[in-house]
Amino acid sequence: MDNNFEQFNESAEFLKVLAHPVRLCIVKGLLKKKKCNVSHMQNCLDMPQSTISQHLQKLRTAGIIEGERNGLEVNYRVCDPRVEKLINMLFDEEI
């Protein structure tokens, strides 16, 4: 074993961001739909827009998702290739 924990920081932070039920749901939904806006997520999740936006911000800051502006609308998509592998493994299904 290697006790140099610095090399594990990035992976640990990545997992911490994903380790929330709402964020897992958002990411899984984005993988299935390919891209989505906050209004659609709000309808699907039945949560306030502000709550969803907070989760999206955490995912965006971690580099897991990115948003593409189209006028007033922002469509989000997963941009980290590790996420799809992890979601498939966690939920034992191919997306």
mmCIF file as gemmi writes it, N, C-alpha and C atoms, coordinates in Angstrom:
data_model
loop_
_atom_site.group_PDB
_atom_site.id
_atom_site.type_symbol
_atom_site.label_atom_id
_atom_site.label_alt_id
_atom_site.label_comp_id
_atom_site.label_asym_id
_atom_site.label_entity_id
_atom_site.label_seq_id
_atom_site.pdbx_PDB_ins_code
_atom_site.Cartn_x
_atom_site.Cartn_y
_atom_site.Cartn_z
_atom_site.occupancy
_atom_site.B_iso_or_equiv
_atom_site.pdbx_formal_charge
_atom_site.auth_seq_id
_atom_site.auth_asym_id
_atom_site.pdbx_PDB_model_num
ATOM 1 N N . MET Axp A 1 ? 0.838 -1.186 0 1 0 ? 1 A 1
ATOM 2 C CA . MET Axp A 1 ? 0 0 0 1 0 ? 1 A 1
ATOM 3 C C . MET Axp A 1 ? 0.876 1.24 0 1 0 ? 1 A 1
ATOM 4 N N . ASP Axp A 2 ? 0.333 2.265 -0.597 1 0 ? 2 A 1
ATOM 5 C CA . ASP Axp A 2 ? 1.047 3.535 -0.685 1 0 ? 2 A 1
ATOM 6 C C . ASP Axp A 2 ? 0.361 4.531 0.242 1 0 ? 2 A 1
ATOM 7 N N . ASN Axp A 3 ? 1.099 5.122 1.155 1 0 ? 3 A 1
ATOM 8 C CA . ASN Axp A 3 ? 0.496 6.058 2.1 1 0 ? 3 A 1
ATOM 9 C C . ASN Axp A 3 ? 0.546 7.501 1.611 1 0 ? 3 A 1
ATOM 10 N N . ASN Axp A 4 ? 0.793 7.703 0.323 1 0 ? 4 A 1
ATOM 11 C CA . ASN Axp A 4 ? 0.773 9.027 -0.276 1 0 ? 4 A 1
ATOM 12 C C . ASN Axp A 4 ? -0.667 9.338 -0.691 1 0 ? 4 A 1
ATOM 13 N N . PHE Axp A 5 ? -1.435 9.902 0.233 1 0 ? 5 A 1
ATOM 14 C CA . PHE Axp A 5 ? -2.86 10.113 0.016 1 0 ? 5 A 1
ATOM 15 C C . PHE Axp A 5 ? -3.163 11.243 -0.959 1 0 ? 5 A 1
ATOM 16 N N . GLU Axp A 6 ? -2.188 12.07 -1.249 1 0 ? 6 A 1
ATOM 17 C CA . GLU Axp A 6 ? -2.407 13.177 -2.181 1 0 ? 6 A 1
ATOM 18 C C . GLU Axp A 6 ? -2.892 12.678 -3.545 1 0 ? 6 A 1
ATOM 19 N N . GLN Axp A 7 ? -2.385 11.542 -3.96 1 0 ? 7 A 1
ATOM 20 C CA . GLN Axp A 7 ? -2.764 11.013 -5.273 1 0 ? 7 A 1
ATOM 21 C C . GLN Axp A 7 ? -4.223 10.564 -5.321 1 0 ? 7 A 1
ATOM 22 N N . PHE Axp A 8 ? -4.84 10.376 -4.168 1 0 ? 8 A 1
ATOM 23 C CA . PHE Axp A 8 ? -6.224 9.923 -4.114 1 0 ? 8 A 1
ATOM 24 C C . PHE Axp A 8 ? -7.221 11.063 -3.926 1 0 ? 8 A 1
ATOM 25 N N . ASN Axp A 9 ? -6.733 12.276 -3.717 1 0 ? 9 A 1
ATOM 26 C CA . ASN Axp A 9 ? -7.617 13.412 -3.451 1 0 ? 9 A 1
ATOM 27 C C . ASN Axp A 9 ? -8.637 13.659 -4.557 1 0 ? 9 A 1
ATOM 28 N N . GLU Axp A 10 ? -8.197 13.675 -5.804 1 0 ? 10 A 1
ATOM 29 C CA . GLU Axp A 10 ? -9.102 13.969 -6.916 1 0 ? 10 A 1
ATOM 30 C C . GLU Axp A 10 ? -10.23 12.941 -7 1 0 ? 10 A 1
ATOM 31 N N . SER Axp A 11 ? -9.884 11.673 -6.897 1 0 ? 11 A 1
ATOM 32 C CA . SER Axp A 11 ? -10.907 10.626 -6.956 1 0 ? 11 A 1
ATOM 33 C C . SER Axp A 11 ? -11.857 10.705 -5.777 1 0 ? 11 A 1
ATOM 34 N N . ALA Axp A 12 ? -11.328 11.009 -4.604 1 0 ? 12 A 1
ATOM 35 C CA . ALA Axp A 12 ? -12.174 11.123 -3.41 1 0 ? 12 A 1
ATOM 36 C C . ALA Axp A 12 ? -13.147 12.288 -3.554 1 0 ? 12 A 1
ATOM 37 N N . GLU Axp A 13 ? -12.669 13.412 -4.058 1 0 ? 13 A 1
ATOM 38 C CA . GLU Axp A 13 ? -13.545 14.572 -4.253 1 0 ? 13 A 1
ATOM 39 C C . GLU Axp A 13 ? -14.618 14.281 -5.298 1 0 ? 13 A 1
ATOM 40 N N . PHE Axp A 14 ? -14.238 13.596 -6.359 1 0 ? 14 A 1
ATOM 41 C CA . PHE Axp A 14 ? -15.168 13.188 -7.414 1 0 ? 14 A 1
ATOM 42 C C . PHE Axp A 14 ? -16.296 12.325 -6.831 1 0 ? 14 A 1
ATOM 43 N N . LEU Axp A 15 ? -15.916 11.358 -6.013 1 0 ? 15 A 1
ATOM 44 C CA . LEU Axp A 15 ? -16.907 10.466 -5.396 1 0 ? 15 A 1
ATOM 45 C C . LEU Axp A 15 ? -17.777 11.202 -4.374 1 0 ? 15 A 1
ATOM 46 N N . LYS Axp A 16 ? -17.196 12.142 -3.648 1 0 ? 16 A 1
ATOM 47 C CA . LYS Axp A 16 ? -17.972 12.923 -2.672 1 0 ? 16 A 1
ATOM 48 C C . LYS Axp A 16 ? -19.086 13.706 -3.354 1 0 ? 16 A 1
ATOM 49 N N . VAL Axp A 17 ? -18.768 14.297 -4.495 1 0 ? 17 A 1
ATOM 50 C CA . VAL Axp A 17 ? -19.777 15.082 -5.216 1 0 ? 17 A 1
ATOM 51 C C . VAL Axp A 17 ? -20.912 14.185 -5.689 1 0 ? 17 A 1
ATOM 52 N N . LEU Axp A 18 ? -20.585 13.021 -6.168 1 0 ? 18 A 1
ATOM 53 C CA . LEU Axp A 18 ? -21.617 12.099 -6.653 1 0 ? 18 A 1
ATOM 54 C C . LEU Axp A 18 ? -22.387 11.408 -5.528 1 0 ? 18 A 1
ATOM 55 N N . ALA Axp A 19 ? -21.847 11.416 -4.336 1 0 ? 19 A 1
ATOM 56 C CA . ALA Axp A 19 ? -22.42 10.659 -3.223 1 0 ? 19 A 1
ATOM 57 C C . ALA Axp A 19 ? -23.617 11.361 -2.592 1 0 ? 19 A 1
ATOM 58 N N . HIS Axp A 20 ? -24.581 11.72 -3.409 1 0 ? 20 A 1
ATOM 59 C CA . HIS Axp A 20 ? -25.83 12.318 -2.939 1 0 ? 20 A 1
ATOM 60 C C . HIS Axp A 20 ? -26.943 11.773 -3.825 1 0 ? 20 A 1
ATOM 61 N N . PRO Axp A 21 ? -28.053 11.336 -3.249 1 0 ? 21 A 1
ATOM 62 C CA . PRO Axp A 21 ? -29.123 10.721 -4.048 1 0 ? 21 A 1
ATOM 63 C C . PRO Axp A 21 ? -29.649 11.616 -5.168 1 0 ? 21 A 1
ATOM 64 N N . VAL Axp A 22 ? -29.812 12.903 -4.907 1 0 ? 22 A 1
ATOM 65 C CA . VAL Axp A 22 ? -30.334 13.796 -5.939 1 0 ? 22 A 1
ATOM 66 C C . VAL Axp A 22 ? -29.323 13.961 -7.071 1 0 ? 22 A 1
ATOM 67 N N . ARG Axp A 23 ? -28.06 14.111 -6.724 1 0 ? 23 A 1
ATOM 68 C CA . ARG Axp A 23 ? -27.046 14.266 -7.775 1 0 ? 23 A 1
ATOM 69 C C . ARG Axp A 23 ? -26.884 12.984 -8.586 1 0 ? 23 A 1
ATOM 70 N N . LEU Axp A 24 ? -26.965 11.838 -7.938 1 0 ? 24 A 1
ATOM 71 C CA . LEU Axp A 24 ? -26.935 10.57 -8.688 1 0 ? 24 A 1
ATOM 72 C C . LEU Axp A 24 ? -28.114 10.491 -9.649 1 0 ? 24 A 1
ATOM 73 N N . CYS Axp A 25 ? -29.285 10.901 -9.19 1 0 ? 25 A 1
ATOM 74 C CA . CYS Axp A 25 ? -30.485 10.889 -10.03 1 0 ? 25 A 1
ATOM 75 C C . CYS Axp A 25 ? -30.326 11.844 -11.221 1 0 ? 25 A 1
ATOM 76 N N . ILE Axp A 26 ? -29.804 13.026 -10.967 1 0 ? 26 A 1
ATOM 77 C CA . ILE Axp A 26 ? -29.586 14.004 -12.043 1 0 ? 26 A 1
ATOM 78 C C . ILE Axp A 26 ? -28.621 13.438 -13.075 1 0 ? 26 A 1
ATOM 79 N N . VAL Axp A 27 ? -27.508 12.901 -12.615 1 0 ? 27 A 1
ATOM 80 C CA . VAL Axp A 27 ? -26.494 12.373 -13.533 1 0 ? 27 A 1
ATOM 81 C C . VAL Axp A 27 ? -27.04 11.193 -14.325 1 0 ? 27 A 1
ATOM 82 N N . LYS Axp A 28 ? -27.741 10.302 -13.664 1 0 ? 28 A 1
ATOM 83 C CA . LYS Axp A 28 ? -28.317 9.144 -14.363 1 0 ? 28 A 1
ATOM 84 C C . LYS Axp A 28 ? -29.322 9.612 -15.418 1 0 ? 28 A 1
ATOM 85 N N . GLY Axp A 29 ? -30.147 10.597 -15.065 1 0 ? 29 A 1
ATOM 86 C CA . GLY Axp A 29 ? -31.112 11.151 -16.019 1 0 ? 29 A 1
ATOM 87 C C . GLY Axp A 29 ? -30.432 11.826 -17.192 1 0 ? 29 A 1
ATOM 88 N N . LEU Axp A 30 ? -29.37 12.562 -16.934 1 0 ? 30 A 1
ATOM 89 C CA . LEU Axp A 30 ? -28.638 13.221 -18.018 1 0 ? 30 A 1
ATOM 90 C C . LEU Axp A 30 ? -27.991 12.203 -18.947 1 0 ? 30 A 1
ATOM 91 N N . LEU Axp A 31 ? -27.502 11.116 -18.4 1 0 ? 31 A 1
ATOM 92 C CA . LEU Axp A 31 ? -26.909 10.083 -19.246 1 0 ? 31 A 1
ATOM 93 C C . LEU Axp A 31 ? -27.963 9.441 -20.145 1 0 ? 31 A 1
ATOM 94 N N . LYS Axp A 32 ? -29.15 9.231 -19.609 1 0 ? 32 A 1
ATOM 95 C CA . LYS Axp A 32 ? -30.224 8.623 -20.415 1 0 ? 32 A 1
ATOM 96 C C . LYS Axp A 32 ? -30.735 9.583 -21.482 1 0 ? 32 A 1
ATOM 97 N N . LYS Axp A 33 ? -30.921 10.847 -21.112 1 0 ? 33 A 1
ATOM 98 C CA . LYS Axp A 33 ? -31.521 11.826 -22.008 1 0 ? 33 A 1
ATOM 99 C C . LYS Axp A 33 ? -30.483 12.532 -22.884 1 0 ? 33 A 1
ATOM 100 N N . LYS Axp A 34 ? -29.218 12.421 -22.539 1 0 ? 34 A 1
ATOM 101 C CA . LYS Axp A 34 ? -28.071 13.055 -23.216 1 0 ? 34 A 1
ATOM 102 C C . LYS Axp A 34 ? -27.897 14.524 -22.822 1 0 ? 34 A 1
ATOM 103 N N . LYS Axp A 35 ? -28.969 15.305 -22.802 1 0 ? 35 A 1
ATOM 104 C CA . LYS Axp A 35 ? -28.894 16.677 -22.302 1 0 ? 35 A 1
ATOM 105 C C . LYS Axp A 35 ? -30.277 17.092 -21.828 1 0 ? 35 A 1
ATOM 106 N N . CYS Axp A 36 ? -30.294 18.083 -20.937 1 0 ? 36 A 1
ATOM 107 C CA . CYS Axp A 36 ? -31.554 18.438 -20.297 1 0 ? 36 A 1
ATOM 108 C C . CYS Axp A 36 ? -31.431 19.825 -19.662 1 0 ? 36 A 1
ATOM 109 N N . ASN Axp A 37 ? -32.564 20.533 -19.546 1 0 ? 37 A 1
ATOM 110 C CA . ASN Axp A 37 ? -32.552 21.83 -18.871 1 0 ? 37 A 1
ATOM 111 C C . ASN Axp A 37 ? -33.152 21.713 -17.471 1 0 ? 37 A 1
ATOM 112 N N . VAL Axp A 38 ? -33.007 22.761 -16.684 1 0 ? 38 A 1
ATOM 113 C CA . VAL Axp A 38 ? -33.449 22.743 -15.29 1 0 ? 38 A 1
ATOM 114 C C . VAL Axp A 38 ? -34.964 22.571 -15.187 1 0 ? 38 A 1
ATOM 115 N N . SER Axp A 39 ? -35.718 23.175 -16.092 1 0 ? 39 A 1
ATOM 116 C CA . SER Axp A 39 ? -37.183 23.06 -16.044 1 0 ? 39 A 1
ATOM 117 C C . SER Axp A 39 ? -37.626 21.607 -16.167 1 0 ? 39 A 1
ATOM 118 N N . HIS Axp A 40 ? -37.001 20.884 -17.073 1 0 ? 40 A 1
ATOM 119 C CA . HIS Axp A 40 ? -37.338 19.463 -17.232 1 0 ? 40 A 1
ATOM 120 C C . HIS Axp A 40 ? -36.981 18.689 -15.967 1 0 ? 40 A 1
ATOM 121 N N . MET Axp A 41 ? -35.806 18.97 -15.414 1 0 ? 41 A 1
ATOM 122 C CA . MET Axp A 41 ? -35.379 18.289 -14.182 1 0 ? 41 A 1
ATOM 123 C C . MET Axp A 41 ? -36.34 18.608 -13.042 1 0 ? 41 A 1
ATOM 124 N N . GLN Axp A 42 ? -36.772 19.851 -12.972 1 0 ? 42 A 1
ATOM 125 C CA . GLN Axp A 42 ? -37.688 20.271 -11.919 1 0 ? 42 A 1
ATOM 126 C C . GLN Axp A 42 ? -38.996 19.494 -12.007 1 0 ? 42 A 1
ATOM 127 N N . ASN Axp A 43 ? -39.517 19.316 -13.199 1 0 ? 43 A 1
ATOM 128 C CA . ASN Axp A 43 ? -40.753 18.548 -13.386 1 0 ? 43 A 1
ATOM 129 C C . ASN Axp A 43 ? -40.559 17.078 -13.033 1 0 ? 43 A 1
ATOM 130 N N . CYS Axp A 44 ? -39.441 16.503 -13.447 1 0 ? 44 A 1
ATOM 131 C CA . CYS Axp A 44 ? -39.178 15.089 -13.178 1 0 ? 44 A 1
ATOM 132 C C . CYS Axp A 44 ? -38.931 14.811 -11.693 1 0 ? 44 A 1
ATOM 133 N N . LEU Axp A 45 ? -38.161 15.684 -11.063 1 0 ? 45 A 1
ATOM 134 C CA . LEU Axp A 45 ? -37.753 15.45 -9.677 1 0 ? 45 A 1
ATOM 135 C C . LEU Axp A 45 ? -38.737 16.018 -8.658 1 0 ? 45 A 1
ATOM 136 N N . ASP Axp A 46 ? -39.649 16.88 -9.126 1 0 ? 46 A 1
ATOM 137 C CA . ASP Axp A 46 ? -40.622 17.521 -8.236 1 0 ? 46 A 1
ATOM 138 C C . ASP Axp A 46 ? -39.918 18.21 -7.062 1 0 ? 46 A 1
ATOM 139 N N . MET Axp A 47 ? -38.936 19.039 -7.415 1 0 ? 47 A 1
ATOM 140 C CA . MET Axp A 47 ? -38.154 19.797 -6.434 1 0 ? 47 A 1
ATOM 141 C C . MET Axp A 47 ? -38.09 21.241 -6.889 1 0 ? 47 A 1
ATOM 142 N N . PRO Axp A 48 ? -37.842 22.15 -5.96 1 0 ? 48 A 1
ATOM 143 C CA . PRO Axp A 48 ? -37.69 23.559 -6.351 1 0 ? 48 A 1
ATOM 144 C C . PRO Axp A 48 ? -36.484 23.762 -7.27 1 0 ? 48 A 1
ATOM 145 N N . GLN Axp A 49 ? -36.615 24.707 -8.161 1 0 ? 49 A 1
ATOM 146 C CA . GLN Axp A 49 ? -35.551 25.019 -9.108 1 0 ? 49 A 1
ATOM 147 C C . GLN Axp A 49 ? -34.267 25.389 -8.379 1 0 ? 49 A 1
ATOM 148 N N . SER Axp A 50 ? -34.386 26.098 -7.273 1 0 ? 50 A 1
ATOM 149 C CA . SER Axp A 50 ? -33.195 26.523 -6.53 1 0 ? 50 A 1
ATOM 150 C C . SER Axp A 50 ? -32.406 25.331 -5.982 1 0 ? 50 A 1
ATOM 151 N N . THR Axp A 51 ? -33.117 24.301 -5.534 1 0 ? 51 A 1
ATOM 152 C CA . THR Axp A 51 ? -32.456 23.097 -5.02 1 0 ? 51 A 1
ATOM 153 C C . THR Axp A 51 ? -31.702 22.382 -6.132 1 0 ? 51 A 1
ATOM 154 N N . ILE Axp A 52 ? -32.35 22.237 -7.268 1 0 ? 52 A 1
ATOM 155 C CA . ILE Axp A 52 ? -31.716 21.575 -8.411 1 0 ? 52 A 1
ATOM 156 C C . ILE Axp A 52 ? -30.503 22.374 -8.874 1 0 ? 52 A 1
ATOM 157 N N . SER Axp A 53 ? -30.641 23.69 -8.906 1 0 ? 53 A 1
ATOM 158 C CA . SER Axp A 53 ? -29.52 24.54 -9.326 1 0 ? 53 A 1
ATOM 159 C C . SER Axp A 53 ? -28.312 24.389 -8.403 1 0 ? 53 A 1
ATOM 160 N N . GLN Axp A 54 ? -28.544 24.243 -7.115 1 0 ? 54 A 1
ATOM 161 C CA . GLN Axp A 54 ? -27.439 24.038 -6.175 1 0 ? 54 A 1
ATOM 162 C C . GLN Axp A 54 ? -26.708 22.731 -6.465 1 0 ? 54 A 1
ATOM 163 N N . HIS Axp A 55 ? -27.473 21.686 -6.747 1 0 ? 55 A 1
ATOM 164 C CA . HIS Axp A 55 ? -26.854 20.397 -7.075 1 0 ? 55 A 1
ATOM 165 C C . HIS Axp A 55 ? -26.097 20.481 -8.402 1 0 ? 55 A 1
ATOM 166 N N . LEU Axp A 56 ? -26.683 21.171 -9.38 1 0 ? 56 A 1
ATOM 167 C CA . LEU Axp A 56 ? -26.023 21.329 -10.671 1 0 ? 56 A 1
ATOM 168 C C . LEU Axp A 56 ? -24.706 22.087 -10.514 1 0 ? 56 A 1
ATOM 169 N N . GLN Axp A 57 ? -24.703 23.098 -9.658 1 0 ? 57 A 1
ATOM 170 C CA . GLN Axp A 57 ? -23.487 23.868 -9.432 1 0 ? 57 A 1
ATOM 171 C C . GLN Axp A 57 ? -22.37 22.986 -8.878 1 0 ? 57 A 1
ATOM 172 N N . LYS Axp A 58 ? -22.702 22.113 -7.942 1 0 ? 58 A 1
ATOM 173 C CA . LYS Axp A 58 ? -21.686 21.213 -7.382 1 0 ? 58 A 1
ATOM 174 C C . LYS Axp A 58 ? -21.15 20.272 -8.457 1 0 ? 58 A 1
ATOM 175 N N . LEU Axp A 59 ? -22.043 19.742 -9.28 1 0 ? 59 A 1
ATOM 176 C CA . LEU Axp A 59 ? -21.626 18.841 -10.36 1 0 ? 59 A 1
ATOM 177 C C . LEU Axp A 59 ? -20.773 19.58 -11.389 1 0 ? 59 A 1
ATOM 178 N N . ARG Axp A 60 ? -21.161 20.821 -11.688 1 0 ? 60 A 1
ATOM 179 C CA . ARG Axp A 60 ? -20.42 21.629 -12.663 1 0 ? 60 A 1
ATOM 180 C C . ARG Axp A 60 ? -19.028 21.978 -12.131 1 0 ? 60 A 1
ATOM 181 N N . THR Axp A 61 ? -18.953 22.378 -10.885 1 0 ? 61 A 1
ATOM 182 C CA . THR Axp A 61 ? -17.67 22.742 -10.27 1 0 ? 61 A 1
ATOM 183 C C . THR Axp A 61 ? -16.705 21.558 -10.266 1 0 ? 61 A 1
ATOM 184 N N . ALA Axp A 62 ? -17.246 20.357 -10.089 1 0 ? 62 A 1
ATOM 185 C CA . ALA Axp A 62 ? -16.415 19.148 -10.075 1 0 ? 62 A 1
ATOM 186 C C . ALA Axp A 62 ? -16.038 18.687 -11.483 1 0 ? 62 A 1
ATOM 187 N N . GLY Axp A 63 ? -16.586 19.342 -12.504 1 0 ? 63 A 1
ATOM 188 C CA . GLY Axp A 63 ? -16.269 18.961 -13.881 1 0 ? 63 A 1
ATOM 189 C C . GLY Axp A 63 ? -17.007 17.728 -14.358 1 0 ? 63 A 1
ATOM 190 N N . ILE Axp A 64 ? -18.084 17.374 -13.669 1 0 ? 64 A 1
ATOM 191 C CA . ILE Axp A 64 ? -18.862 16.185 -14.025 1 0 ? 64 A 1
ATOM 192 C C . ILE Axp A 64 ? -19.86 16.502 -15.128 1 0 ? 64 A 1
ATOM 193 N N . ILE Axp A 65 ? -20.434 17.717 -15.074 1 0 ? 65 A 1
ATOM 194 C CA . ILE Axp A 65 ? -21.37 18.153 -16.106 1 0 ? 65 A 1
ATOM 195 C C . ILE Axp A 65 ? -20.926 19.5 -16.648 1 0 ? 65 A 1
ATOM 196 N N . GLU Axp A 66 ? -21.499 19.862 -17.788 1 0 ? 66 A 1
ATOM 197 C CA . GLU Axp A 66 ? -21.288 21.197 -18.335 1 0 ? 66 A 1
ATOM 198 C C . GLU Axp A 66 ? -22.597 21.677 -18.927 1 0 ? 66 A 1
ATOM 199 N N . GLY Axp A 67 ? -22.753 22.985 -18.968 1 0 ? 67 A 1
ATOM 200 C CA . GLY Axp A 67 ? -23.968 23.568 -19.507 1 0 ? 67 A 1
ATOM 201 C C . GLY Axp A 67 ? -23.694 24.295 -20.798 1 0 ? 67 A 1
ATOM 202 N N . GLU Axp A 68 ? -24.663 24.211 -21.697 1 0 ? 68 A 1
ATOM 203 C CA . GLU Axp A 68 ? -24.575 24.912 -22.982 1 0 ? 68 A 1
ATOM 204 C C . GLU Axp A 68 ? -25.764 25.857 -23.073 1 0 ? 68 A 1
ATOM 205 N N . ARG Axp A 69 ? -25.464 27.144 -23.161 1 0 ? 69 A 1
ATOM 206 C CA . ARG Axp A 69 ? -26.522 28.147 -23.196 1 0 ? 69 A 1
ATOM 207 C C . ARG Axp A 69 ? -27.117 28.247 -24.595 1 0 ? 69 A 1
ATOM 208 N N . ASN Axp A 70 ? -28.455 28.297 -24.633 1 0 ? 70 A 1
ATOM 209 C CA . ASN Axp A 70 ? -29.199 28.485 -25.867 1 0 ? 70 A 1
ATOM 210 C C . ASN Axp A 70 ? -30.249 29.551 -25.569 1 0 ? 70 A 1
ATOM 211 N N . GLY Axp A 71 ? -29.886 30.82 -25.765 1 0 ? 71 A 1
ATOM 212 C CA . GLY Axp A 71 ? -30.776 31.912 -25.379 1 0 ? 71 A 1
ATOM 213 C C . GLY Axp A 71 ? -30.833 31.991 -23.86 1 0 ? 71 A 1
ATOM 214 N N . LEU Axp A 72 ? -32.034 31.91 -23.311 1 0 ? 72 A 1
ATOM 215 C CA . LEU Axp A 72 ? -32.21 31.941 -21.86 1 0 ? 72 A 1
ATOM 216 C C . LEU Axp A 72 ? -32.098 30.562 -21.226 1 0 ? 72 A 1
ATOM 217 N N . GLU Axp A 73 ? -32.095 29.542 -22.048 1 0 ? 73 A 1
ATOM 218 C CA . GLU Axp A 73 ? -32.098 28.165 -21.558 1 0 ? 73 A 1
ATOM 219 C C . GLU Axp A 73 ? -30.679 27.603 -21.517 1 0 ? 73 A 1
ATOM 220 N N . VAL Axp A 74 ? -30.395 26.83 -20.483 1 0 ? 74 A 1
ATOM 221 C CA . VAL Axp A 74 ? -29.112 26.135 -20.378 1 0 ? 74 A 1
ATOM 222 C C . VAL Axp A 74 ? -29.39 24.639 -20.365 1 0 ? 74 A 1
ATOM 223 N N . ASN Axp A 75 ? -28.812 23.932 -21.308 1 0 ? 75 A 1
ATOM 224 C CA . ASN Axp A 75 ? -28.931 22.474 -21.355 1 0 ? 75 A 1
ATOM 225 C C . ASN Axp A 75 ? -27.657 21.872 -20.787 1 0 ? 75 A 1
ATOM 226 N N . TYR Axp A 76 ? -27.843 20.937 -19.863 1 0 ? 76 A 1
ATOM 227 C CA . TYR Axp A 76 ? -26.718 20.3 -19.196 1 0 ? 76 A 1
ATOM 228 C C . TYR Axp A 76 ? -26.48 18.918 -19.776 1 0 ? 76 A 1
ATOM 229 N N . ARG Axp A 77 ? -25.211 18.5 -19.732 1 0 ? 77 A 1
ATOM 230 C CA . ARG Axp A 77 ? -24.846 17.158 -20.169 1 0 ? 77 A 1
ATOM 231 C C . ARG Axp A 77 ? -23.662 16.695 -19.342 1 0 ? 77 A 1
ATOM 232 N N . VAL Axp A 78 ? -23.504 15.395 -19.242 1 0 ? 78 A 1
ATOM 233 C CA . VAL Axp A 78 ? -22.36 14.807 -18.541 1 0 ? 78 A 1
ATOM 234 C C . VAL Axp A 78 ? -21.146 14.928 -19.446 1 0 ? 78 A 1
ATOM 235 N N . CYS Axp A 79 ? -20.047 15.413 -18.899 1 0 ? 79 A 1
ATOM 236 C CA . CYS Axp A 79 ? -18.836 15.6 -19.706 1 0 ? 79 A 1
ATOM 237 C C . CYS Axp A 79 ? -17.641 14.799 -19.198 1 0 ? 79 A 1
ATOM 238 N N . ASP Axp A 80 ? -17.808 14.074 -18.103 1 0 ? 80 A 1
ATOM 239 C CA . ASP Axp A 80 ? -16.723 13.255 -17.557 1 0 ? 80 A 1
ATOM 240 C C . ASP Axp A 80 ? -16.995 11.795 -17.91 1 0 ? 80 A 1
ATOM 241 N N . PRO Axp A 81 ? -16.142 11.179 -18.721 1 0 ? 81 A 1
ATOM 242 C CA . PRO Axp A 81 ? -16.389 9.807 -19.177 1 0 ? 81 A 1
ATOM 243 C C . PRO Axp A 81 ? -16.402 8.761 -18.051 1 0 ? 81 A 1
ATOM 244 N N . ARG Axp A 82 ? -15.805 9.079 -16.927 1 0 ? 82 A 1
ATOM 245 C CA . ARG Axp A 82 ? -15.799 8.125 -15.805 1 0 ? 82 A 1
ATOM 246 C C . ARG Axp A 82 ? -17.195 7.929 -15.229 1 0 ? 82 A 1
ATOM 247 N N . VAL Axp A 83 ? -18.035 8.95 -15.377 1 0 ? 83 A 1
ATOM 248 C CA . VAL Axp A 83 ? -19.358 8.929 -14.752 1 0 ? 83 A 1
ATOM 249 C C . VAL Axp A 83 ? -20.23 7.814 -15.311 1 0 ? 83 A 1
ATOM 250 N N . GLU Axp A 84 ? -20.267 7.669 -16.615 1 0 ? 84 A 1
ATOM 251 C CA . GLU Axp A 84 ? -21.113 6.63 -17.217 1 0 ? 84 A 1
ATOM 252 C C . GLU Axp A 84 ? -20.693 5.243 -16.745 1 0 ? 84 A 1
ATOM 253 N N . LYS Axp A 85 ? -19.399 4.992 -16.692 1 0 ? 85 A 1
ATOM 254 C CA . LYS Axp A 85 ? -18.905 3.697 -16.208 1 0 ? 85 A 1
ATOM 255 C C . LYS Axp A 85 ? -19.339 3.453 -14.77 1 0 ? 85 A 1
ATOM 256 N N . LEU Axp A 86 ? -19.212 4.474 -13.947 1 0 ? 86 A 1
ATOM 257 C CA . LEU Axp A 86 ? -19.566 4.351 -12.539 1 0 ? 86 A 1
ATOM 258 C C . LEU Axp A 86 ? -21.067 4.133 -12.353 1 0 ? 86 A 1
ATOM 259 N N . ILE Axp A 87 ? -21.891 4.891 -13.07 1 0 ? 87 A 1
ATOM 260 C CA . ILE Axp A 87 ? -23.35 4.75 -12.966 1 0 ? 87 A 1
ATOM 261 C C . ILE Axp A 87 ? -23.776 3.372 -13.438 1 0 ? 87 A 1
ATOM 262 N N . ASN Axp A 88 ? -23.21 2.896 -14.538 1 0 ? 88 A 1
ATOM 263 C CA . ASN Axp A 88 ? -23.537 1.554 -15.033 1 0 ? 88 A 1
ATOM 264 C C . ASN Axp A 88 ? -23.192 0.497 -13.997 1 0 ? 88 A 1
ATOM 265 N N . MET Axp A 89 ? -22.059 0.666 -13.342 1 0 ? 89 A 1
ATOM 266 C CA . MET Axp A 89 ? -21.642 -0.297 -12.323 1 0 ? 89 A 1
ATOM 267 C C . MET Axp A 89 ? -22.559 -0.223 -11.093 1 0 ? 89 A 1
ATOM 268 N N . LEU Axp A 90 ? -22.849 0.986 -10.635 1 0 ? 90 A 1
ATOM 269 C CA . LEU Axp A 90 ? -23.675 1.151 -9.438 1 0 ? 90 A 1
ATOM 270 C C . LEU Axp A 90 ? -25.091 0.615 -9.611 1 0 ? 90 A 1
ATOM 271 N N . PHE Axp A 91 ? -25.666 0.854 -10.778 1 0 ? 91 A 1
ATOM 272 C CA . PHE Axp A 91 ? -27.051 0.475 -11.008 1 0 ? 91 A 1
ATOM 273 C C . PHE Axp A 91 ? -27.182 -0.801 -11.835 1 0 ? 91 A 1
ATOM 274 N N . ASP Axp A 92 ? -26.046 -1.439 -12.129 1 0 ? 92 A 1
ATOM 275 C CA . ASP Axp A 92 ? -26.019 -2.719 -12.828 1 0 ? 92 A 1
ATOM 276 C C . ASP Axp A 92 ? -26.864 -2.703 -14.107 1 0 ? 92 A 1
ATOM 277 N N . GLU Axp A 93 ? -26.658 -1.644 -14.89 1 0 ? 93 A 1
ATOM 278 C CA . GLU Axp A 93 ? -27.378 -1.519 -16.16 1 0 ? 93 A 1
ATOM 279 C C . GLU Axp A 93 ? -26.545 -0.695 -17.118 1 0 ? 93 A 1
ATOM 280 N N . GLU Axp A 94 ? -26.808 -0.85 -18.382 1 0 ? 94 A 1
ATOM 281 C CA . GLU Axp A 94 ? -26.146 -0.059 -19.416 1 0 ? 94 A 1
ATOM 282 C C . GLU Axp A 94 ? -27.045 1.127 -19.753 1 0 ? 94 A 1
ATOM 283 N N . ILE Axp A 95 ? -26.449 2.304 -19.755 1 0 ? 95 A 1
ATOM 284 C CA . ILE Axp A 95 ? -27.206 3.514 -20.124 1 0 ? 95 A 1
ATOM 285 C C . ILE Axp A 95 ? -26.809 3.918 -21.524 1 0 ? 95 A 1
